Amino acid sequence: MTRPLYVVKLGSATLEHPGIFEEVAALSRRGARVLLVAGGAAGIERHYAAVGRPIPWLDLANGDRVRHVPPAEIPHLIAAYEQVTLPLVEAGLGALGLRVFTGAAARTGLVSGRANRPLKAVSQGRARVVRDHRAGVVAEVDAERLAVLLDAYDVVCVSPPVLDLDGGSALNVDADVLAAELATATGADHLRLVTGTAGLLTDPADPHSTLRHTHPGEAARYAGGRMRQKVRAAELALAGSADVAITGPHTLGRPDGWTRFWRAPAPAPDLELLGRAVQIPSVSGDERELADLLLQWCAERGVSARIDEAGNLVAVRGDGPRRLLLLGHLDTVPFHWPVRWDGETLHGRGSVDAKPALVAFLEVLADADVPEDGQLRVVGAVEEEISSSKGAFHVRDHYPADAVVVGEPSGAGALTLGYFGLYKLRITATVSSGHSAGYDALSAPDALLRALERTRGAVLKVAPGALDAVITVDSAAARGVQRATGVLNFRVPPDADLAAMREAAREQAGDGVEVTELRATPGVAGGRTSPPVRAFGRAFARAGIRPRFLVKKGTSDMNTLATTWQGVPMVAYGAGDAALDHTDREQLDAQEYRTAREVLAAAVAGWFGAPPAGGADRAGQEERA
């Protein structure tokens, strides 16, 4: 499972806010890697006061006033961070039991920059050019070293100044911009710029006037003073793949106190939630931010929703005995590119697998006419994309239903009736250490290859329709022995005999070969006459679609439910071309999404027995005509 990376910028005044370290620690406890960027204004003032040195200032021609940092001031700047600001971070997080690495970027060599052009200043009413001001912009980030540090420590904290690539004395850089540049250079999942208010306020006198959502170019009119630099940094970070927000030190964990920055507005209002959901990174293990966004969306529409013990988003309408479950998933496989709209085409990880299905589930839930004897539940499960299937197992054991629609891409005009299962084995071959040049020498990889082929053949003999692949191979030596390990993966047809496959695999163990079963999820497929299939059939007819019915060779959370849910009819449905799943070409056309949402809404209404909105179905109209 990939650990998400948060870049969090804390101003020096924020470091003295009660509770901020607990908020940062909460991110680490969730399994995230945390890269802090510490600002230094308050610490610099305190250091200069302590050493009795006046802070030099410059009045700029544009009316702004900035701290003057000629080469002689750089040692004092570094001292302010090393002796005041960074010790605050170490003490605050260390008291919570976290292992912390801190350092000014110029000392650690983690960030380099280039000097800005000379400043135009005003002195005693006369304009002058200041050439010795040591301020600059970020040019290079040692992302590889940062990754090593982030794996070794719970929290890594860097601060200005940075190295000068041209060999001069260190360069002061804006800490908010430094955080934005670090987020992009490290491929961070989330960037939080923490300030003293709950996000960006539209009315500085009203602490509850948070601007909740904004796009490039829209927020600057509400920003004054230092907030202008935060807005600039936030918009700069949108060039990367992180989701970006300005938060308060008391709202770092509360999205209702954030100003979120989105890369571009959706091309139409009905696509807004879809576009935002895709812009929130949610690789398996990092689903919480997306769950919080959708939870907030539900709350704004009066839909009862919560995040359960497994981390799933659960939204419900109605409490009757007839229960329909719409089961989507929150997570995606890893990604490396920013989301974008190209006209009405949405590009980005999750734009097919499978955020459109989950978002459509929630939009249909919010608008559905659930009868008194009905219950419509939407679950956004965690960890569907990895073998643990944590969210689906929790669903299986806690949310019984009479029928299920799984949210996976089938295309708006197709319905998935079933999936192949998954049978996964770890094969370990162990041999005594010896020189590979000897006669009849058998290395551990040699033994592993033979065991893999032997096991593959034995399993396929009892399940000839299975698809097989070796997905990992590894080898290591210890005192006196050498071991090689491979993982053998089978995609199993719904009618495959798992017991026979187990027996065939088990018989290959022995003589230095160990066979361990990692996963045995059976395939599952239903017929075309179950209530949900008939409901979708009517919905397709109403939309004028001649549907296709699929049995897919992948697996989904349908397989997990089917391990114990016997006799519960299930189908899978969702917008998008499944051939784009997990590729760098994931994209979705808006009309495909709208059609799928319309079909789903009609199918849900049909399952509950309600007449579809708009009167008789199209097929009936055509027949009468």
ZAVO-808140 format. One record per residue (C-alpha): residue in three letters; x, y, z. Coordinates in steps of 0.001 Angstrom, whole numbers, plus 500000, padded with zeros to 6 digits. Example, Ala and Ser with C-alpha at 12.3 -4.5 7.8 and 13.67 -1.06 7.14 Angstrom:
BEGIN
   dodo       xx       yy       zz
    ala   512300   495500   507800
    ser   513670   498940   507140
***
This chain:
BEGIN
   dodo       xx       yy       zz
    met   500000   500000   500000
    thr   501345   503439   499056
    arg   501697   505948   501897
    pro   500268   509339   500886
    leu   502481   512417   501079
    tyr   501228   515626   502657
    val   503173   518873   502288
    val   502052   521244   505054
    lys   503273   524813   505337
    leu   503107   526284   508829
    gly   503807   529962   509467
    ser   505971   530786   512449
    ala   502977   532291   514289
    thr   501013   529118   513545
    leu   503677   527092   515303
    glu   502583   528683   518560
    his   498919   527853   518018
    pro   497605   525319   520537
    gly   496810   522024   518884
    ile   498625   522452   515587
    phe   501133   519713   516358
    glu   498346   517339   517306
    glu   496721   518044   513930
    val   499985   517281   512119
    ala   500490   514162   514232
    ala   497003   512986   513262
    leu   498089   512907   509616
    ser   501099   510803   510512
    arg   498969   508417   512577
    arg   496763   507886   509507
    gly   499841   506457   507800
    ala   500796   509537   505797
    arg   504276   510814   505160
    val   504447   514457   506256
    leu   506773   517112   504832
    leu   506490   520363   506800
    val   507689   523715   505553
    ala   508241   526187   508384
    gly   507853   529913   507875
    gly   510032   532217   509918
    ala   508753   535785   510309
    ala   508033   535588   514039
    gly   511173   533551   514694
    ile   513318   536058   512795
    glu   511923   538952   514822
    arg   512594   537043   518030
    his   516148   536160   517029
    tyr   517061   539699   516006
    ala   515621   541037   519260
    ala   517613   538459   521247
    val   520940   539431   519620
    gly   520141   543169   519666
    arg   520343   543546   515907
    pro   517890   545759   513994
    ile   516050   544163   511095
    pro   516853   546029   507878
    trp   513842   546870   505674
    leu   513316   548072   502148
    asp   510468   550269   500899
    leu   509690   549163   497362
    ala   508598   551350   494502
    asn   505224   549541   494415
    gly   504495   550495   498034
    asp   505321   547113   499621
    arg   507832   546774   502444
    val   510170   543777   502589
    arg   512935   542604   504872
    his   516317   543465   503330
    val   518576   540405   503193
    pro   522058   541302   501946
    pro   524792   538603   502283
    ala   525681   539847   505782
    glu   522187   538996   507036
    ile   522072   535402   505711
    pro   523876   533873   508753
    his   521365   535609   511038
    leu   518492   534357   508909
    ile   519727   530777   509168
    ala   520331   531207   512886
    ala   516748   532395   513368
    tyr   515426   529189   511820
    glu   517933   526889   513532
    gln   517711   528441   516981
    val   514058   529537   517189
    thr   511686   528150   514557
    leu   512901   524600   513937
    pro   513376   523814   517657
    leu   509682   524692   518114
    val   508807   522022   515531
    glu   511109   519442   517121
    ala   509726   520108   520602
    gly   506074   520170   519569
    leu   506123   516974   517518
    gly   508707   515235   519680
    ala   506409   515645   522684
    leu   503846   513572   520760
    gly   506340   510776   520224
    leu   507132   511505   516581
    arg   510596   511129   515042
    val   511395   514457   513400
    phe   514100   515612   510991
    thr   514532   519393   510671
    gly   516912   521608   508735
    ala   517198   524801   506753
    ala   517252   523872   503062
    ala   520545   525703   502551
    arg   522240   523609   505270
    thr   520851   520272   504141
    gly   521261   520952   500412
    leu   517721   519718   499772
    val   516623   522773   497768
    ser   518519   525117   495447
    gly   517455   528331   493796
    arg   518391   531206   491602
    ala   518565   534855   492626
    asn   515856   537309   491702
    arg   516608   540376   489644
    pro   517663   543543   491550
    leu   514904   545302   493466
    lys   513632   548789   492799
    ala   513398   550497   496171
    val   512698   553992   497466
    ser   514924   555678   500016
    gln   514377   559211   501350
    gly   512029   559867   498461
    arg   514503   558801   495800
    ala   514381   555626   493676
    arg   517359   553277   493845
    val   518282   549817   492603
    val   519166   547256   495295
    arg   521554   544638   493896
    asp   522641   542807   497060
    his   519215   541486   498117
    arg   519583   537702   498523
    ala   516087   536569   497545
    gly   515310   534001   494893
    val   513092   531310   493484
    val   513285   527522   493772
    ala   515161   525885   490881
    glu   515963   522334   492042
    val   514668   519941   494699
    asp   516527   516811   495776
    ala   513359   514707   495735
    glu   515294   511441   496000
    arg   516913   512421   499303
    leu   513632   513783   500600
    ala   511982   510442   499842
    val   514646   508637   501867
    leu   514165   511040   504783
    leu   510385   510731   504627
    asp   510698   506950   504894
    ala   513098   507222   507825
    tyr   511245   509830   509903
    asp   507617   510430   510857
    val   507896   514100   509897
    val   510507   515972   507843
    cys   510624   519762   508236
    val   512560   522125   505976
    ser   512752   525892   505984
    pro   514296   528701   503949
    pro   516872   529818   502949
    val   518005   527611   500031
    leu   521331   527070   498253
    asp   522277   529366   495378
    leu   522878   527281   492240
    asp   525249   529974   491001
    gly   527462   529703   494058
    gly   526539   532861   495922
    ser   525426   533062   499525
    ala   522152   531361   500401
    leu   518883   532741   499049
    asn   515794   533612   501011
    val   512612   532202   499404
    asp   508986   532614   500313
    ala   507944   529659   502508
    asp   504491   529277   500901
    val   506030   529163   497440
    leu   508706   526771   498732
    ala   505906   524458   499938
    ala   504175   524641   496555
    glu   507404   523847   494710
    leu   508148   520945   497046
    ala   504639   519540   496548
    thr   505114   519514   492784
    ala   508707   518213   492846
    thr   507904   515337   495190
    gly   504611   514365   493539
    ala   502791   515057   496800
    asp   499184   513971   497145
    his   498038   516894   499292
    leu   499245   520453   499942
    arg   497942   522426   502903
    leu   498904   526076   503428
    val   498010   526768   507049
    thr   497208   530331   508061
    gly   495583   532039   511019
    thr   492027   531963   509676
    ala   489677   529233   508498
    gly   490804   529413   504881
    leu   490529   532559   502786
    leu   487802   534862   504125
    thr   485621   536838   501727
    asp   485058   539313   504569
    pro   488115   539705   506832
    ala   485841   540921   509620
    asp   483732   537736   509500
    pro   485604   534588   510609
    his   482808   532446   509154
    ser   483040   533857   505614
    thr   485374   531155   504255
    leu   485561   530989   500476
    arg   484977   527261   500114
    his   485913   526619   496479
    thr   487899   528618   493969
    his   489705   528347   490638
    pro   492827   530079   489302
    gly   492355   533828   489083
    glu   489262   533964   491295
    ala   490676   534201   494833
    ala   493109   537115   494552
    arg   490384   539736   495002
    tyr   489733   538460   498539
    ala   493414   538316   499532
    gly   495392   541064   501199
    gly   498842   541228   502798
    arg   500524   537852   503254
    met   497394   536044   502051
    arg   498168   537190   498515
    gln   501346   535133   498605
    lys   499416   532072   499813
    val   496941   532417   496963
    arg   499840   532744   494534
    ala   501484   529643   495991
    ala   498237   527669   495905
    glu   497653   528465   492249
    leu   501302   527670   491465
    ala   500869   524218   493029
    leu   497976   523395   490694
    ala   500625   522631   488061
    gly   501338   519473   490052
    ser   499065   516625   491025
    ala   498348   517484   494687
    asp   494994   518674   495877
    val   495477   522140   497345
    ala   493813   523995   500206
    ile   494404   526958   502494
    thr   493365   525964   506016
    gly   493558   527281   509554
    pro   495636   525830   512391
    his   492315   524822   513954
    thr   490821   523442   510716
    leu   493654   521358   509259
    gly   491460   518310   509825
    arg   488128   520002   509090
    pro   487348   520658   505402
    asp   484516   523035   506321
    gly   487245   525541   507242
    trp   489212   525254   504007
    thr   489510   527154   500790
    arg   490008   524461   498149
    phe   491713   525343   494880
    trp   490520   523439   491806
    arg   492410   523378   488511
    ala   489462   524390   486367
    pro   485694   524696   486706
    ala   483630   521853   485313
    pro   482162   522626   481885
    ala   478633   522264   483314
    pro   477157   522339   486848
    asp   476032   518694   486706
    leu   479676   517635   486261
    glu   481058   519602   489191
    leu   481111   516834   491816
    leu   482580   514364   489322
    gly   485402   516748   488394
    arg   486221   517497   492025
    ala   486150   513843   493042
    val   488663   512979   490327
    gln   490918   515869   491389
    ile   491281   514482   494925
    pro   494077   511862   494901
    ser   492849   508681   496572
    val   495333   505898   495928
    ser   494557   502844   498074
    gly   495265   503752   501708
    asp   494692   507463   501040
    glu   490923   507547   500656
    arg   490100   509823   503605
    glu   490309   513187   501797
    leu   487905   512027   499078
    ala   485580   510495   501661
    asp   485518   513819   503532
    leu   484691   515744   500338
    leu   481770   513426   499538
    leu   480635   513406   503159
    gln   480439   517186   503082
    trp   478523   517072   499795
    cys   475980   514726   501360
    ala   475602   516944   504439
    glu   474897   519985   502257
    arg   471999   518053   500664
    gly   470546   516667   503858
    val   471628   513095   503067
    ser   472538   511017   506120
    ala   476155   509928   505717
    arg   479142   508889   507800
    ile   482584   507329   507566
    asp   482512   503877   509130
    glu   485091   501935   511120
    ala   486786   500633   507956
    gly   487036   504115   506416
    asn   484157   503560   503967
    leu   481811   506405   503099
    val   478265   505260   503893
    ala   475196   507270   502795
    val   471634   506095   503344
    arg   468099   507109   502517
    gly   465126   505246   503940
    asp   465039   502520   506575
    gly   462560   500049   505136
    pro   463055   496269   504835
    arg   463655   496258   501032
    arg   467339   497078   500778
    leu   469242   498035   497641
    leu   472995   498524   497989
    leu   475033   500621   495540
    leu   478656   499658   496265
    gly   481387   501786   494687
    his   484955   502322   495754
    leu   486977   505389   496717
    asp   490477   504275   495809
    thr   492499   504263   492614
    val   495786   502790   491486
    pro   498769   505238   491663
    phe   498998   508202   489285
    his   501537   510824   488157
    trp   499713   513528   486233
    pro   497347   516412   487020
    val   493643   516159   486259
    arg   492246   518358   483480
    trp   489074   519070   481531
    asp   489413   519135   477751
    gly   486053   520520   476689
    glu   483630   517971   478109
    thr   486241   515226   478423
    leu   487708   514619   481854
    his   491279   513288   481979
    gly   492784   511870   485148
    arg   493266   508876   487377
    gly   489907   507596   488536
    ser   487968   509231   485689
    val   486998   505698   484638
    asp   487894   503359   487513
    ala   485719   504118   489282
    lys   484820   507592   490519
    pro   482099   508206   487907
    ala   480163   505216   489236
    leu   480478   506304   492862
    val   479589   509931   492146
    ala   476574   508849   490083
    phe   475508   506587   492969
    leu   475505   509572   495337
    glu   473740   511910   492925
    val   471055   509306   492282
    leu   470738   508687   496019
    ala   470244   512392   496697
    asp   467422   512629   494137
    ala   465814   509199   494507
    asp   462218   508736   495597
    val   462799   505943   498103
    pro   459487   504299   499153
    glu   458551   503885   502810
    asp   459348   500174   502738
    gly   462691   500742   500988
    gln   466260   501528   501915
    leu   468850   502800   499433
    arg   472428   502671   500682
    val   475539   503924   498897
    val   478960   502775   500090
    gly   482260   504133   498822
    ala   484595   501329   499887
    val   488309   501578   500645
    glu   491112   499358   499317
    glu   489250   497805   496379
    glu   492329   498125   494183
    ile   494551   496033   496457
    ser   494221   492489   497664
    ser   493072   493380   501181
    ser   489587   494537   499994
    lys   489191   495939   503499
    gly   486151   498046   502679
    ala   484226   495304   500896
    phe   484806   492765   503656
    his   483396   495293   506128
    val   480393   495816   503856
    arg   479895   492063   503578
    asp   479803   491698   507347
    his   477787   494820   508278
    tyr   475442   495989   505504
    pro   473145   493179   504333
    ala   471117   493870   501205
    asp   468523   492245   498971
    ala   470266   493310   495754
    val   473547   495006   494836
    val   474832   497256   492086
    val   478643   497378   492135
    gly   480161   500588   490788
    glu   482641   499571   488101
    pro   483022   500759   484498
    ser   480925   498715   482103
    gly   480118   501528   479694
    ala   476793   503316   479803
    gly   475295   500789   477380
    ala   476401   497571   479062
    leu   475745   495664   482274
    thr   478266   493398   483969
    leu   476718   490161   485211
    gly   479826   488679   486793
    tyr   483587   488534   487242
    phe   486335   485987   487193
    gly   487697   485149   490630
    leu   491226   485519   491979
    tyr   493484   482698   493134
    lys   496916   483869   494250
    leu   499812   481758   495518
    arg   503230   482542   496934
    ile   505803   479898   495997
    thr   509070   479818   497962
    ala   512014   477633   496927
    thr   514872   477100   499392
    val   518236   475467   498590
    ser   521557   475146   500426
    ser   524113   477793   499516
    gly   526667   476699   496932
    his   528653   477905   493965
    ser   526570   478176   490792
    ala   529522   476922   488689
    gly   529362   473400   490160
    tyr   528068   470378   488238
    asp   524346   469845   488827
    ala   524225   473114   490769
    leu   520659   474208   491478
    ser   520119   477801   492524
    ala   517042   478963   494397
    pro   515770   480864   491309
    asp   516217   477677   489267
    ala   514194   475719   491810
    leu   511590   478450   491935
    leu   511142   478496   488162
    arg   510595   474745   488141
    ala   508132   474958   491027
    leu   506234   477803   489405
    glu   505834   475927   486127
    arg   504907   472705   487909
    thr   502265   474482   490012
    arg   500962   476471   487073
    gly   500476   473292   485050
    ala   498809   471410   487886
    val   496307   474200   488602
    leu   495468   474795   484942
    lys   494842   471079   484523
    val   491854   471303   486910
    ala   490844   474840   485813
    pro   491602   475048   482083
    gly   489701   478333   481666
    ala   491832   480226   484202
    leu   494206   483020   483161
    asp   497638   482802   484775
    ala   500677   485008   485287
    val   503723   485221   487543
    ile   503462   488758   488917
    thr   506540   489044   491192
    val   509859   487230   491657
    asp   512435   487856   494372
    ser   515596   486153   495655
    ala   517715   486511   498795
    ala   520523   484678   500584
    ala   520894   483998   504287
    arg   523461   481988   506246
    gly   523705   478600   504595
    val   520608   478903   502394
    gln   519292   480748   499379
    arg   515587   481497   498899
    ala   513601   482617   495896
    thr   509956   483634   496033
    gly   507409   484174   493287
    val   503736   485102   493290
    leu   501568   483159   490868
    asn   498271   484768   489989
    phe   495228   483073   488446
    arg   492052   484748   487185
    val   489410   482127   487773
    pro   486204   481595   485740
    pro   482959   481609   487760
    asp   482518   477852   487327
    ala   486071   476909   488375
    asp   486476   474396   491198
    leu   488544   476258   493807
    ala   488787   473194   496039
    ala   490369   471203   493220
    met   492734   474081   492461
    arg   493784   474190   496120
    glu   494446   470481   496170
    ala   496456   470660   492949
    ala   498586   473494   494290
    arg   499093   471867   497669
    glu   500492   468732   496045
    gln   503383   470780   494595
    ala   504816   471588   498050
    gly   507720   469626   499523
    asp   511439   469114   498763
    gly   512311   472717   499592
    val   509193   474189   498014
    glu   506602   475967   500123
    val   503202   476875   498685
    thr   501195   479568   500503
    glu   497699   480616   499495
    leu   497428   484436   499490
    arg   493926   484835   498077
    ala   491137   482519   496978
    thr   488151   484545   495862
    pro   485742   482609   493650
    gly   484344   483932   490406
    val   480727   484979   490374
    ala   478117   485461   487671
    gly   474340   485813   487704
    gly   471743   485281   485023
    arg   469680   487754   483058
    thr   466421   487337   484954
    ser   467253   488640   488434
    pro   465353   491717   489717
    pro   468286   494148   489255
    val   468987   492886   485722
    arg   465311   493304   484807
    ala   465309   496809   486347
    phe   468333   497754   484248
    gly   466745   496170   481183
    arg   463766   498482   481517
    ala   466074   501437   482145
    phe   468089   500672   479004
    ala   464874   500391   476999
    arg   463676   503715   478312
    ala   466957   505312   477218
    gly   466759   503669   473790
    ile   469836   501507   474437
    arg   470284   497929   473245
    pro   472500   496702   476098
    arg   475442   494338   476113
    phe   475887   491844   478971
    leu   479404   491176   480213
    val   481348   488706   482346
    lys   484666   490423   483007
    lys   487997   488734   483542
    gly   489044   491051   486328
    thr   487664   490935   489861
    ser   485652   493446   491847
    asp   484063   493829   495237
    met   481219   491680   493853
    asn   483524   488681   494321
    thr   484185   489621   497932
    leu   480491   489891   498767
    ala   479822   486605   496999
    thr   482131   484736   499360
    thr   479209   484624   501814
    trp   476240   486425   500208
    gln   474578   483435   498566
    gly   471442   484103   496568
    val   471776   487907   496605
    pro   471488   489145   492989
    met   474324   491438   491937
    val   475289   493367   488831
    ala   477988   495953   488112
    tyr   477426   499198   486245
    gly   479212   502455   485636
    ala   480258   504934   482981
    gly   483534   504644   481153
    asp   485592   502435   478867
    ala   487074   499695   481031
    ala   489904   499266   478509
    leu   491303   502540   479919
    asp   491380   501238   483509
    his   494766   501699   485180
    thr   496308   503242   482056
    asp   497792   506709   481599
    arg   494948   507426   479166
    glu   492051   507328   481611
    gln   489403   509743   480360
    leu   485642   510081   480345
    asp   483227   511860   478042
    ala   480552   513889   479846
    gln   477689   512479   477775
    glu   478748   508947   478662
    tyr   478528   509928   482324
    arg   475143   511609   481934
    thr   473686   508612   480112
    ala   474933   506206   482780
    arg   473515   508383   485548
    glu   470133   508505   483795
    val   470058   504736   483293
    leu   471069   504126   486907
    ala   468383   506462   488252
    ala   465728   504652   486211
    ala   467026   501243   487268
    val   466969   502185   490952
    ala   463421   503501   490623
    gly   462471   500359   488735
    trp   463939   498060   491384
    phe   461841   499761   494051
    gly   458835   499420   491737
    ala   458344   503115   491249
    pro   457332   504385   487809
    pro   460315   506047   486120
    ala   460239   509812   485965
    gly   458854   511047   482657
    gly   456101   508443   482245
    ala   456147   505337   480070
    asp   459373   503881   478736
    arg   460554   504712   475251
    ala   460055   501185   473970
    gly   456422   501382   475013
    gln   456032   504741   473318
    glu   457557   503416   470109
    glu   455304   500349   470228
    arg   452187   502495   470590
    ala   453340   504783   467780
***
